[in-house]
Amino acid sequence: LVQYTLIISLEEATLAELFGESYAAYRESVPRVIPRLRKASGATSDATIARRGVTHHWRYAFRSERSTFIAIAAVLTLTLISTYFKA
């Protein structure tokens, strides 16, 4: 939880720098952590973002979460091992 609080703060600062007032308006209209199931009113379209030169790369996204995946795998492994040896 602490890890994601820091990540959210850094990402918000970066987005504010990139998009300025439009990001501030967007941030006011959407929840910070738990998303809604509908698109925010006044949200910047994907086409507009692409024109600004900002692209999304899934490979980078997964690579940036590598430590999170490792931590989850470690906890699951330890849980399975402790459950197995209890029996």
Residue pairs with C-beta under 8 A, 6 or more apart in sequence:
3 68
8 32
8 33
12 27
15 23
15 27
16 23
16 24
16 27
18 52
18 54
19 26
19 44
19 52
22 44
25 42
26 40
26 42
26 43
26 44
29 40
29 41
29 42
29 43
30 36
30 40
30 43
62 69
